[in-house]
Amino acid sequence: MAAELGHVTVVFAGQSESWAKWIDHQVRAAGRAATLVRWNPLRRPPTPDSLTDLLSAPGRILLVIDDWYERLGHGRFEAWADVLRQVLPAHRDRIAAVSITAQPMPEAVIALAPVELRGLRPEVARSRVLECAGIPAPGTLVALSRGPRFPDDPPEVWQAPRRNRRFIGRTELLEKVYGAFSAAGRDGAAVALLGPGGFGKTQLALEYVHRFAGEYDIVWWVTAAQRITARQQFAELASQLGVPDGGDLSATIKAVRRELDSTARPWLLVLDGATGDPERLLDIVPQGRGHVLVTTHRTEWGAHAETITVPAFERRESVAFVRRRADRLTDDEAGRLAEAVEDMPLLLDQMAAWLDQTPTASVGDYIRDVGEGRPDRFGVVHSGGYPRFEVAWAKLVNTLREGFEPAWKLLNLLACFSPDVVPVRLLQTARHGDLPPELAELVAEPSNWNSALRKLSEITSMRIEYEQSPRLDTQTVSTLRMHRLFHRFVRSIQSPDDTAYYSAAARRVLVSADPRDSSSAGNWARYAELIPHLEPSGALRAADDEVRGLVLNCIEYLRMRGEYHEGWWLSRQVVENWRAAFGNADRSVLVAVHQLANMLRRLGRYREAEEVGRENLMRLTEAGDVRPIELIRAKDGLGGTLMALGRYTEARALFEEAAAGAAAELGGETVPRTLTIRSNLAVAIGLQGRYTESLALHRRIFEARVELLGGKNAATLNSALHTAWMLRLLGQYREALQIQGHNSRVHSQILDRTHSQTVRAEHNLALCCRRVGDLQFAHAMMRGVREKLLRRWGALHPETLMVSCDYAMLLRHIGLGTEARELAETTATQYASQLGDGHPYAIGARDNVAVVMRDMGEKRAALELSRHTTHQMEQAVGQDHPWAIGCAKNRIAALATVGDTDAAAALGREAAERSARTLGDSHILTISLRAGLALDLAELGQREEAGALRTEAANRLTALLGADHPHADDILERHSPYWDFEPQPI
């Protein structure tokens, strides 16, 4: 039926792919057969025979007219125009055309009487297409929401640079990229465009984005040369997808990835200029059904993506490109120019631009100069790189210097920023006195400013992007993209005086752009924008206090966003630079050292953090003339590191000194900073096993924070969380659950469900529910918490290990022994690997493994491991620590299991005495130890003492847990006896 109605062949140039597919769909939806033909006149000689195959297609021929004809160059276009004039009259009755270009059309094209499609509503455009194809209007309406999106409608989510209208050629490469993605179907795919700098990888990716935009609902372009910039830009996709940003950058990135992995909407992510190790960017590469396009020179991307090598232009592409860029050149001259630079797109663009801007220059002389490769003839010392580049660029900058001095000075300033996205907008908003006088005047007049930038762009081929001015009446340049090779060249030819002069101006611009508040989410994008410019502007070595303040704010931003590796690198650089220049007692040095230790600790590099912290504290103590707050900060920071290392007594001593100093210098419980240090002290006391003392201090801090900050402040919520945690460890389960239930709900309301503190609150809620016997809720909650942490941090993060340790023992409690053992063993191994075999957390996690082994019938092996962990824990934290007593309790159970009742009773009596001394007679650990001792004594025939112990234990259990608590009988009868080691949050 379709064949009888007539066939339609849709002919289009490569860049019209989206329109062609939409037209093809409309024709097919109207019941006609259709064929898509991609036609590239660059690859065909302009002769009548070249149209033979095209015109031999059956039925109607519908030509899609875009601005492809602009790319042919004048001579080639005229040749094709002659062909059209010769051939088309004989086929006029079966050829129609539609236009999708906004450019004025030449006569040869106008003769086709193309029907305009741009700017129309989809239903009107459809009607015109069907009319041109000779198809009567259908009697029923067709849902235009089905099938390809109308090309004039942009993707739902879009962020990409504007299209390069000078792009030409590369048809086979674009088809290769499209083919690689199409072959993957709905499984998703990654493609890496691979090649040296200057070969046009970015422009190829940009053309793909615009040419195939109709294929996607989400298109997101990320500048990937700097990791922090790439991560921030990727995270900015969150708001477009309706994903909350909870503050931690890693969590937001993972949330965006989850959304892309699960969405049915087709998406394209571009990572442009991925110059670093691929491993540093893989966390922003989704694994879902979308497409990832990478531009890079790193062959390592081959392990993660299908690589497509981007070569230099083919000669015919070079000639067409050069002729279009500088139409005064003949085909022969364009060919010789391309030969001189081996068809490299970047150089061809810049050289053709120079020739176009200097019409009096001899083309032959220029080609000869470039071919000889003698940059010294043009005032440039050969750097040992690419002499032909240097000759071309030397001529270019000489033209700027001699004929466009404002643009030349502007180029010198721009070269002191990172080349990937030069922050033009920051220059426009800088204070008048921050810029060199001649540039300040230039910026002050928008028309002159935009003219200078356009001139710079025209001569150097730097890409500029426009945005609406605040007054909405003009377009102003917002960003400028400078190729890294050209950036390096400009920096290399600057005199030392010019480098110092313009770098100082660049630093002043950056300082002016500093929001000076890295804690505010509204400023995060700005700090991510500023950080790449710190090094090229010389900010990391600057002596100016404002510049150093900017750097410290950037480091604090990295800490706030959880970007600890970048924070470590940046803080280490400035510590090395500033300490050599300003000494150990300089305030900026001290803050940077504090941040360096912070970053190391957050990365789990505790030994290095301790070394940095101890050295810093020693230097401060010896200096004698430092501000007290610096000593307070140093002691507080080192205390945190020592807590992580399991040296709780040393940590407590430092926190006590820091808290006393803060109270004397800053004020007591009405000062947030003092309360923070006292909270750290309370945590250290709890880690010492002094739960009652820790609880009392946490309560006082909680009350003070409610009075000072209000009940819904994040710090106040943290104090409530610690209070509930200590209540639970003291066995006061019902009160702990009451506080933690409310605390967890408020956390979700105030800090978002993905915030690390909210996740910790949910973790404690699960532990509280387990202790009151609500195992089903506890299991669901704990599993959900662990899944969040695995997605956010991975399996090796301290928070994940802490929850995994608890989750393993919950699995054991509900009868999933095999799963419990696997997770308990994995967690113990990871703790030992990170913290060492002698760390309390590694020892406690191994003790948990012994408990599961005993359940699984490995009685002797479990007893031996329990004996070993008990001894290790006593060595690590002391015999009277609750953890050592808990390990002893598990050893007692293991002894009873193998029938060694005498040893079990002897150890049980000793452990119960230690527990009563440390935790009190009414603590659950003391009660359970005495209940177990009663059973052992009864078996040994000491029934009177056994009966008294059992009665006391039963009464205390009823008072503590209630008469109907499900665990009471288990404790009294020693069914499946255990003590769980639970790591505490630091």
N, C-alpha and C positions, 0 to 999 in steps of 0.2 A: 504493500500500500504506500509506504514512504517513498519507494523508488518511483512509483507512478506519479506522485505529486510533484516530484522534481527534487534534485539534489542541490545542495548549496556548499560551495567551497569557500571557506573563510581564509583569506590570505593576509598575513600580518608580518611585520618586522618583529624581531625578538623582544624588544622592549614593550610591546603591546600585548604581552602574554595574557594578562588578567582580563583585558577587554575582549580579546579573541575568545577566551574560554567562556566568558559571560554571553557573548553573542552566539557562540556555538550551542550553549545550553538553551537559549531562547528559541533558536531554530528547531532544535530537537524536541523541546517541549511543545512546539506547535505542530509536531507530527512529521517533520521532514528529516531526511538523512543529511548529515553534514560531515565535512572533512576539514580539519585544521591544517594549513600549510604555512610553515615558517619560511619566509623568503628573505634572503640577504643579498642585496644588490652589490655589496662590496666584494662578494665572492663570485660574481658572474660578470662576464664581459658585456658591455652595453651594446648588444646586437639583437636584431629581431629574433634570431634563433634562441636566445636565452629565455624568451617568453613562450616558446612552443609548448613545453611540458605544462606550464602554468595554465595556458589557455585550452589545453586538451582535456582538462577536467570536465566532468559532466555537469549539466545544469547551470545554475547561476553562479557567478563569481562575485564575491563581496570583498572588496579591498578595504582594509583598515588603514586609514591614513594618519600617521603620527608625524613627529618632526624628525623622522629618520633621514629624510632627504637633506636636512641640514648637515648631516655628517658626511655627505658624499664629496663635498668640495665643488667649486663652481664648474670646473671643466667636466668632471664625471657626471654631475647632475645634468648639464646641458646635453651630454651624450645620451643619457637615459631619456631625457625629455624628447629628443628626436626619435628615439625608438618608440616611445608611447604614441607620438603623433603619427608614426607610420602604421602601427599595428592596431591601435584601439578602434579606429573607425569601423573596421570590419567586424568587430565584436561588440559594438555599442549596446546591442539589444540584450545581451546577457551579462554585462558588467555593471556593477553599481559600487559606490564607495561611501563609507562613513568616515567622519573626521573626529579625532580625539585630541587634536592639537590646538593650543591657543596661539600658535605662531601664525603670522601672515603666510599665506600659501602662494607659491609661484604660479605662473600662468598654466604651465603644463599640468599641474595638479588641480587647479581650479576648473580646467576643462572637463574633469571627471565629475563635476558637480557633487562633491561629497556632502552628505547630510551630517550636520553637527550633532554630536551626542553629549558633549560635556555641558555641565550646568543644568541638565534636565532632571526631572524626577524619573525614577526607575521605570515607572509604567509608561511614561511618554517615550523614553529612550527605547523601550521594548517595541512599542508600536512603530517607531521609525525604522528600527532594524528589520522587522518583519515586512514592512512596506518595501524597503530596499531589496530584500531577498525575494520579493514577488510572492509573498505568502499572505493570503487574505486574513483579515483580523479574525481571531478565534471567537467562537460564539460564547465561550465560557472564560471567566477570568482565571489566570494561573497565579498561584501564590509565589510572589517574587522572593519571599524569604527562603525558599528552597533553592538548592543549587548554589553556584558561586555567588559571592557577594557582589553587588553592583560596584564597579571599580571606582566610581566617584565618591563612594562612601568609604571613609578611612576605616582601618581596623579599630575595633572597640578600644584596644589599648595600644598606644603608639608612642614610641620614643626612638627617633633616629635622625641623623643629620639630613639636611635637604639634599635632593638629588643633584648630582653633578651633570649639568647639561652638556658638558664637553666630552662626556664619556663616549667612547667609540670602540667598536670591535669586540673581541673577547667572546663572540657568540658561542663557540664550541666549549669554552670554559664554563660559561653560564649554564649551558645545557648539561654539562657534566655534573655541575653542582646540583642542578635540579633533578637530574637523573639519579644521583646518589641518594637524595632525600626521598624521591618517589619510590625507589626500589625498596626502601625500608618499610613502606606502607604505614601502618598504624603503630609500628613498634618503636618509632622514634629513631633518630640518627644524629650523629655528629660528623661534621666535615671540617677539616683544617686546610685552609689555603696557605700553602707553604712556599716560601721563597725569600730571597734577600731583600733588604730595604731598597725602596725605590722602584720596585717592579709592579706596583699598582694593586697590591692585595686589598688594601682598604677600599679603593675605588671599585674594585670588582665586587666586594661584599656589599658595598652601598648600592651598586646597581642591582644586585640580586634582590636586596631588600625592597627596593622600589618597584622593580619589574614584576616581582611575584608577591607583592603585598596582598593581592586579592586572595591568596591561598591561606591567609592567616587571620585569626581574630586578635592575636596578641603579637606585637613586634616590639622587641626591647633591645636597644643598642647600649653596650657597656664598653667604656674605654678601659682596657685591661692591662695597660703597661704597668700601672701601680696597683698593687694588691688592695690597699685600703680604699682607693678610689673605686676599683671594680666592685668590691664588696658593698660599699655604700650605695653605688648606683644600682646594683642588683636588688638591694634591700628596699630601694625606693619604689620598686615594683609592688611592694606590699599594699600600699594605699590604693593602687589601681585595681588590685585583685580583692580588696576588702579584707585583707589579712592584717590583724593588729600588730603594731610594733611595740613590744613590751620593754624596749630599752636595750636589751642585750643584742648586739648585732648578729651574733651567731644564731641565736634563737629565731630572729626575724628571717634570716637567710634560709634556715631550715623550714620555717613555716611557708615561705614563698616556694621553696622547692617542692614541698608536699602538695601545695595547691597546683603547681604545674604538672606534677607527676600524676595527679588524680583527675584533672580537668579534661573534659571532652573537647574543649575549644582548641583548635590548632594554634600552635605558637611557634615563634622563631626567636631565639636568643643569639645575639651576635657578641662575641668577645673580640674586640678589635685591638690589635697590637699586643698580643700576649707574649711578651718578651722574656718573662721569667720561667722558672720551673713549672711545668704543668701541675705538679702536685699542689702548688700554692693556690691554684684556682679551681681545683676539682670540686671544692665544696660549694661553688656557685654554678655547677653544671648539673641540671636536673637529669634524671634517668627516665623520664616519662615518655609520652608519645609525640613530643614535639621535636623541633629541629634546633641544633646548635651549630653555629657557623663561627669558626675561629680564624683569625688572621695572625700568622706567626712566622718566625724564621726558625723556630725550635723543632727539630726533627722528632724530639721526644713525644710530641703530640700524636705521633703515629700509633702509640700504644692505647690511645683513648679516642681516636677519631680516624675516619677515612681521610687520607691526605691527598690533596690535588695540588700538584706543583704549578706555580704561576710563573711562566717564563717571561722573557722580554717580549715586546710586541713582535708579531710577524711584520715583515717589511711593508706589506701593503697597508697594514693597520697604522704603522708609523707614518707613512706618507699621508694617509687620509687624516690622521690626527694633527700632524704638523700643518697641513694645508688649511685645515679648519681653524687652527689656532692662529696662524699667520698667513693670511691668504695672499700676501705678496710673493710668497715662495712658489716656484714652479715644482712640478712633480720631481724633476731631476734634482733640484736643490734640496727638496725635502728628503729624497732618498739618500743623498750624500750626507746630510745632517744626521739622519738615522744611522748610517753606517759609522759615522765618527763616534757615536756614543753607544754603538752596539744595541740600538733599539730599546734603550732603557726608558720606560715611560716617564719617570720623574724628571730626568734630564731633558727629554724631548719637550715636556710641558714647560719647563723653566726657560729653555733655550728659545723655543718658539715664542714664548711670551716676551722675552727680551727683544727678539727680532721684530716683533709686532710693535713694541713700544719705541724702538729706535729705527724708524723707517729709512734713515739716511745711511745706516751701517751697511757695509758690503757683506752680503751673505757669503760669498766665496772666502773673503778674508776671515770671517768669523769661523767658518767650518775648518779652515786651515789652522787657526789658532787652537781650536779645541782639539783637533787631531794631533797636533804636535805635543800637547800636554805640558806646557811650560808656564806654570802659574807665577813663577818669579818675574816674568815679563810684565805682569799686571799688578805688581806690588804685594804678592802673597808668597810667603815662604812655604815651600812644599812640605807637607806634614808627613809624607810617607804613605798616604792613603791612595786616593784615586785622583791622579793629576788632571784628568779630563773634567772631573767634577769641579776641581778647584779652579780651572781656567774659566769654565762657564760661570761659576759662582763669583769669581773675582770680577769678571766683566759686569755681572749683575749688581754687585754691591758698589762697584765704582760708579755705575750709572745712578744709583740711588744717592750716593755721597755727593756727586757733582751736580745732579739735576733736581733732586727731590730731597733736600736736606732734612726737612721735618720727618719724612718717612724713614730716612736713614737713622736718625736719632731714635725714632720710635722702635725700629728694628733692634737697635742695641739694647734698649730697655726690655723688649719682649724676650730677647735671648737670655735674660736673667731669670726667667720663669721656666717651669717645666714645659716642654714643647707639645705635649699631648693635647692639652686644651689650654691655650694661653688665656689668662683671666682678664680679657678686655673689659668686662663689666666692672671689675675691681678698680681698674684705672679710672673709669668714669666716675666712680663714687669716692675716690680717694680725696683727702684734703688737698687744697690747692698747694700748700707748702710741702707736701710729700713728694711732688713730682719735680723734675728739673724745670726751671722757669719756661724754657721754650716749649716743653711738652704740656705744662700746665695751661699755657695759653691756647694750645691746640685743643686740649680736652674741653676747655671752657666753651668753645664754639662748635656745636654739634655738626654743622655742615662741613667745617674744615676737618673735624675729627674723622667723620665718616669718609671724607675724600682721601685723607692720608691713609686710612686703612684700606680703602679700595685700591689706591695706587700701589701700596705695599703688596696687596694680594695679586694685582695684575702683573707686577714685575717678578714677584718671587713665587707665584703660584701657590701661595698659602691660602687655605680654604677659610672663608669667613661665614659665620652664621648670623642671621638677623633675628631680632625680637621687636615686639611692639614697645615703643617708648612709654614711660609712665603717663604721658598726656594723651596717648592713643592716637596722636595725629601724625606720627612719623615712624619709620622703621630705623632702628639703630643697630649697629654691630654689637653682638653680645659675646661671641667667642671667636677665636681664630686658631686654626690648627696648623702647626709648623712641623714639617717632616724632621725626624730626629737627625738625619744626616745633615740637613741644611742647618739645623740648630747647632750641631757640633761644629760645623764650619764657621758660623758667625762667632761663636765663642772663641774659636781658635785664633781668629784674626784681630780680636779686640786687644788694644794696648792695655797694660796693667792699670794705667790711670783710668781708662774708660771702663774697664771691668769693675774697679772699685767704685767709680762714680755711679754707674747705672745699677750695680748690685745694691748699693745703699738705698737708692730710690725704690728698687723693687721691695726691699725689706720694709721701708716706710709704708708702702702700699699694703703689704700684708698685715702690718701692725694695725693700720687704719681699718682693715677688714675684720679684725679679731672681735668676735662678739663678747669676749671676756666672760663667758659663762658656758662651760662645757657640760654642765649638768642638765641644761635645758634641751629637750628633744628638738625644739625648733631651730637650734644652732648646729645640729649634728651634720647636716649636709654642707654647711659652710666650712666646718673644720675638716671634713673629708676633702673639700675643694682646696683648702690651704696647704695641707700636709705635703703634697707632691712638690710644692714650690720652695719648701724650707731649704733643702740641700742646694739646688741650683742658685738660689738667691744668696747663699752664704750665711743663712740665719743660724746654722748649727755651730758656727764659729764666731758669731758676732759678739761684741762687748756691750752693746747697748742694752740697758735694762728692759726697755719695752719689747725689744726683739726676743730677749731671753724669756720674758713673761709670756709672749706668744707661743714659743716653743713648749714651755711647761704646760700651757693650756691645751696644746695639741696632744701632749702626752697624757694629760688627765682625760681628755676626750677618749683616747684609745683605751684607757682603763675603764671608763664608764661604759664603753661599748663592748667590753670583753675582748678587745683586739690585743691580747697580751704579747703575742710574738712581735708585732709591729711596735708595740710600746716598749718592749725590751730592747729592740734594735735602736730605736730613737733615743731612749734614755741612756743607753750605753754610749752612743756617739757623743752626746752632749756632756756626759760625765767626763769622758776622756778629754774632750776639747776644753771644757770650762775649768776642770781641775788644774790642768797645766797652765792655764792663763790667769786664773783668779784665786787659786789656793783652795784648801780644804774647807775653810770656814765661811766661804762666800755663800750667801743665802741661796742663790739659784743652784749652786752646786749641791747644797744639802738637800734641797727639794728634789733635784734630779736623782741623787743617790737613793733617797727614800722611794722614789717611783721605780727605780731600777730593781731594788729589793722586792718591791710590790709585784712587779711583773714576773720576776723569777719565781716568787712564791706561787703566783697564780698559774704559772706554767708547770708547777710541780717540781721545780729545780731547787729543792729546799737547801741542799748543801751549799750551792752557790749563793742563794739568798742569805744564808747564815754568814757566809764569808764576807759578803758585801755589808751586811748589817753590823757585824762585829767590828770590821775595819772602820766603818763610819762612826760608830759609837766611840771607839778608841780615839780617833782623830778629834772628835768633838770634845771629849773629856780632856785631852791633852792641850787643846787650843785655849781653853779657859775664858776666852772673850766672846763666846757665842751666845746667842739669845737662848734663854731657858726653854722656849718652845721647841727649839731644834733638838735639844737633848730629850725632851718629852717625846717628840715624834720618833726619834731614833730608837728609844727604849720600847715604845709601843710597837714599832715595826719589827724589831728583832724578837720581841715577845711572841708576835704572831708566827714568825718562822719557827721558833723553838717549839711552840705548841704543835705545829704540823710535824715536827721531827719527833714528837713524843716525849719531849723534855719539859714536863709540866711544872716541876718545881722551879726550874730556872725561869720559865716563862712567867710564872706567878710573881716571882721576885721583881722582875722587870716591870710588869704591869703595876705592881704596888708602888714602885718608885715613880713611874710615869703618872699614875693617878694622883699621888700626893703632890707631885710637881704641878700638874694641871690644876688641882684645887687651889694651890698657893698662887699660881700665876694668872690663871684664867677665871677662877671662881669655882664654887662647889657644884651642887646639884641643880643649879639654875643655868648651867652652861652646857650646850649640846656636846661640845668636844670632850669635856670632862666626863660626861655620862657615857660617851662611846668608849673611852678608855676603861672606865669602871665596868662596862659590860664585857669587854675583853677579859678583865680580871675575873669576873664571875664565871666566864666560860672556862678559864684556866683552873679555877678552884673546883669546878665540876669535873674536869678531866683528872684532877687529883683524886677523885672519888669522894670528895667532901660535899655530898649532895645537899645536905641541910644548910650548910653555910652558903653554898652557891645559890640555893633557892632564895634565901633571905636577901641576898644582895640583888638578885634579879628582880625580886618584888619591889625593893626600894627604888631601883632604876625605873621600873615600869611605872610606879606611882609618880615619880618625878617627871617622866616624859609625858604622861597624861596631863599633868599640870602645866608643863612647859610647852608641849607641842600639840597636844590634843590626842584624842583616842584613836584617830584614823591616820596618823602620821606613820610612815614606813618604819621609822626607828621605834616608835611605840609598839607597833604590831610585832616587831622583832623581839622586843622585851617580853611581850605576852607569850610569844612562841617559846622562848627560853624558859619562862616560868612554867608553862605546861609541860615542857620536856623534863624539867627537874622533878615536878610533881609525879610524873609517870615513873621516873627512875626511883623515886622514893616509895613507890607502890601505892600512891594515892590516885588510883586509876579513875575513879568517878569524877573527882574534882578536875583532874587533868583533862578528861574528855569534855567536860562542860566548858572549860576555858578554850580548849583547842578547837571545838566545833564552831564556836563563835568567831574565833581568831581566823580560822580557815575561810569562813564565808566573807569576812571583811577584807581579807587579803585579795580574794577574787574580785571584789568590787573596786578596790583601790588600786591594786598593782597589776591587774590582769592575770589570767589563768596561766600564762606562760612564764611569768616572772620567776626568777630563781627562788626568791623568798616565798612566793606562793606555793611553789612545788615543795619546798621544805615543810611548809605548814601542812600540806596535804599528806606528806610522808609521816609527820608526827600524828596526824589524825588517824591514819591507818594503824599505827602502832598502838595508839590509845584504844581503838576499837578492838584490836586483837586482844588486849589485856582484859577488856570487860567481857570477852567471849563472843563478840560479833564477827565471827571469822569470815562470813560471806562478804560483808561490806569491806572488811580489812583487806581481803584478797583482791577484790575488784579495784579498790583504791590504790593499793601498793603496786599492782600490776600496771595501772595507768600511769602512776608516777614514774615508774621505771622506764616505761615506753617513751614518755616525754623526755627523760634524761638521755636515753640512748639516741633518740633522734637529734637532740640538741647538742650533746657533748660527746657522745660516743661511749664505748664500754669502759674506757680507762680513766675517765675523769673522776676525781675524788667524790663528787656528789653521787655519781652513778654507782661507784663501788660501795659507798655507804648504803644506798638503798638495795643494791644487789645482795649485800651481806644479810640484811634484814629479810628480804624477800625469800632467800633460800631457806631460812629457818621457818618462815610462814608456810612455805610449800611443804616442808617436813611436818609441820603441825597439822596440816589438812590431809596428810597421807600420801603426798606425791614425792616419795622418797628418792626415786631415780632422778627426777628433775632437780630436787633439792641438792642432792650430792654433786651433780654436775656443776650447778651454779656455785655451790659453796666452795668446791675445789678451784674453780676458775677464779673466783674472787680472792681466795687465799693466795693463789699464785701471783695474781696481779698486784696485790698489796705488797707481797714480798719483793717483787721485781721493782716496784716504785720506791718503797720505803725501807727495804732491807728486812732480813729475816728476824731481826731483833726488835723491830718496831711493834708496839702494843697492838696495833691494828692487824698486822700480819699474824701475830701470835693468836689473837682472839679469833680471827677468821679460820685459822687451822684448827682451833679448838671446836669450832662449829662443825668442821668436817668430821672430827672424831665422834661427835654426837650422832651424826647421820650414819657413820660407819657402824656404830653400835646397834642402831635400829636395823641395819641390813644384815646383822648376824656376824659381822667381823669383830667378835668380842675381844680377842687378844690384841689384834692390831689397833683397835680403838683404844684399849686400855694403855697400850704403849704410847700412842700419840697423845693421849690425854695426860699421861704422866709427864711427857716431855713439855707440852704446852703449859702445864701448871707450873713447872719449874721455871720456864722461860718468862712467864708473866710475873712471877714473884721477883725475878731478877730485874725485870723492866720497870715495874711500878711499885714494888714492895708487897709484903705478905698481907697487909691489912687493906689493900685497895680492893674495892668491890669486884674488879675484874679478876684479880688473883683468887679471891674467895669463890667467885663463880666458876672459874676453871677447876678449883678444888672440888666443888659440888659435882661437876661432871665426872671427875675422876672417881669420886665416891660411888656414883652410879655405875661406872664401868667396873669397879672392884666388886660391887654387889652382883653384877651380871655374871662374872666369872666364878662366883661363889666364895670370894675371899672376904667373908663377913667381918672377921676380926679387924682387918686393915681398914675396911669401910667404916666400921664403928669408931675406930681410933681417929681416923682422919675427919670423920663427921663431927665428932665432939670438938676437936680443935677448930675446925672451920666455923662451927656454930658459935663458938666463943669469940672468934675474930669478927664474925659478922655482927654479933650483938654489940661488940665494942665499937665497931665502925659505923653501923647503920641503925642500931637500936633493936630492941626485942621485938618490935612490932613490924619490922620490915619484912617484906615477902621472902627475901632471900634467907633471913634468919629463921623464919617460920618453917620454910620448906626444908632447911637443913635439919632442924629439930624433928620434923615429922619423919624424915628419912632415918635419922638416928634412932627414933623410937622403933621403927621396923627392924633395924639391925640388932638393937638390944633385945627385942622380943625374940628374934631368932636365936640369939645367944643365951636365952633363958633369963635375962634380967627384966622380968615382966613388970615389976613394980615401977621402976624408973621409966620403963617404956610406956606404961599406961599414963603416968603423970605427964610425960612429954607430949603424948598424943592428945590428951585432953587440953593442955595448954595451947597446942598448935591449932586444934579445932576451934577453940574460943577466939583466938586471935585472927584466924582466917575469917570467921563469921563477922567479926568487928571490922575487918579490913575490906572484905569483898562482898559481904552480904550472905544471907543464909542460903540463897539459891544459886550461887555462882557456879558455873559448870566446871571450873578448875579445882574447886575445893576438894572433891573426892579424889581427883587425880593426884593432888599434892599429898594428901593423907595416906594414900595407898601406894604412892610412888609408881604410878602407872606412867610409862614413857617419860621418865624423869629427865629434866634438862635445865640448863641455864643457857640462854642465848647471849653471845657477845654482840653488842650493838655499838658500832662506831658512833661517836658523837660529832655533830657538825662543828667545824672550826671557823 
